[in-house]
Amino acid sequence: MAESLDRQAFEAVLRPPSQAESLPPWCYTSQDFLEVERARVFRSAWASLGRADRLAGAGDYAALDLAGVPLLLLRDKAGALRAFANSCRHRGTKLLEGSGHCRTVTCPFHGWVYGLDGALVHAPAMERAAGFEPGDYGLVPLRLEERDGFAFVNLDGAAPAVDAWLGDFARFHEPWRLGEMASARRREFEVACNWKLFLEVFNEYYHLKIVHPRSIGGIYHEPDEPEELDGQFVTQFGSHDDSSGLLEADRAKAFPTIAGLEGRNRIGTRYSWVFPNLTFAASSEAIWVYEVSPLAPDRTWVGMTCAFPSATFELDDFAERSAAYFQRLDVAIAEDIAVLEQQQAGLASPLARPGRFSHLEPNVARFERWLAERCLVEG
């Protein structure tokens, strides 16, 4: 690639947040650099596939692309979530598209059939193939783990154990009982910006009053300092006025506070980012979650989920009140997307240069340092 990936290229990014500069602009526009990220950031990590309950029943499936790799996510007959390469073991055809329900997985090209456990159960017209053993040609399995209601996959099979990757994650998020949350709505969409930009804007307070002046920008107080922790994630707590999950006109529709939350957790939101591609807000009544996958240097796929405690679903007016939460998410994300696409256009200029971080962006600086360190690793 034209841009150098030696330590000098990222020297300013590797400084402490109060001294650091942002990534060079070409990190958001270069196809060559995206290929480095796919190999060193996504395929060697525990990347997120979002909330695990998106596939609730046996036979539910979703076909997705994670950093250029076609995957098949499905729930087997025993209730376990599994991930496989979305590629037939005969001649490589992509097996499924979109999401839905199936009893078996059938290749649309030559009709090979796989069970929900990935085993090859039928291969027509293969009886004359010398030494052919169906047991040798099941779908390629991938390491997949569920933690706190989230699904994580490791593509290259070489990442450390998922609990080592997550480190202190469970300790910081235990009050919200994330594993007991149930998804209420999921949206999928594309944004004309680099994948990093989408995640970065969600994890800084600096833009709130400028980008969201009439929606959510006025409710947030200055956040706490980021937590010191072990694990491949960052998290930061901030208090606010009223519910952070609703627009001002809908505050009367707030759901009850999540059972078990105490003290400041009842009047604030914890914003967390599990590297590389999962970010979410744990608020006093709900969580809203984003997982992303890069499609191109300037195009990102996004999955967005809003989840609530199971007790909230039992309220008689759940449909009406939850719609207000969904509206707040849609309004805020539309405002973010407008400025993110402007940011992407600016970074594409040959005159663009790295900038400095405000004290309201420390976790963006921490992520960029993490990414730079991974991209500097050879192999």
C-alpha positions, 0 to 999 in steps of 0.5 A: 500500500502507498501509506506506510504502516510503520510506527512513525505513521502512527506516532502521534496516535499512540500518545496518551489521549490528552496529547494524541492526534487522530488517525491519518485521514487515509485510514478512513479512505484507503482500500488498502488500509481497509484490507489491513483492518479486515485481516488484523482487526476483524478476522483476528478479534472476537467481532460482534454479531449483535444481540444473540436473541435475534435468532430465538428459535431452532432453525432461525438463521441470518446470512451476513457479511463480516468484514468481507467474509460471508457468514451463516448464523443459525440456531440449532435443534438443541438451542445453541447458536452456531456460526459457519462459513456461508459457502457450500463444501461442494463448489463454494456457492453461497448458501443463504441470503437475508434472514428467516427460518429453515429446517435444513440448509440446501445449496441452490446450485447442486442441492447439497443439504446440511443439517442445523449442526452443519453436517452434510446430510445429503449429497446427490449424485456423489456415489461414484466419487471414489472415497467420498465421505459426507462426514468430511464435508460439513460446513466450515464451523467458526468459533462463536460464543454468547456472553451477556446476551451478545454473540461474538465470533472469531474468524481466524480461530486464533484469538484468546478465549472470549472471556480474556478478550472481554476482561472486566466487561461483566463486572462493569455491566452487571447492574443492567443484567444484559443477558436478561434483556430481550430485543424489541426492534432491530433495524439494518441499514447502510451509511456512507461513511467509514466504519470507524466514524460511525462507532466513534461518534457514538462514544464521545460527548463533544458533538451532542450540543452541536449535532443534537441541539433540539433532540437530545443534546440538552439532557446530558451532563459532562461525563465521568472519566473513562474507566480503568479496566482490563479487556478489549473495550472502553466504557464511560458513564454519564448522568443526565436529566430525565430519560436519555432514551426519549425525546423531550416531548415523550418523557412522560412515556418513560418505562420503569427503571430497570430492576436492581439499578441503584444510585447514579445508575438510575439517572445515567447511561453507560456508553461502552465499545467492545472492540472492534465493532460493538457499541451500546448504551445501557440506560436506566430503562433500556439498552440500544445496541449497534454492531457494524461491518465495513463494506468499503472505505466509505460505506458501512453496514449497521445493525441497530437493536433496542432491548428492554427487560422482560418485565417491561414487555408485559406492560399493557401499553408497551407498544405505544411507549416503546414506539417513543423510544424507537422514534428517539433512536431514529431521530438521533441517528439521522442527525448523526448520519448527516454529519458523518457523511460530511465528515467522510467527504472532508476526510477524502480531501487531499488537504485533510490532516489529523486533529487533536482530541477534546477531553470529551473524546477520550474513548475515541482516542483510546480506540484509535490507539488500539487500532493502530497497535493492531495494524502495526502487528506483522502477520 
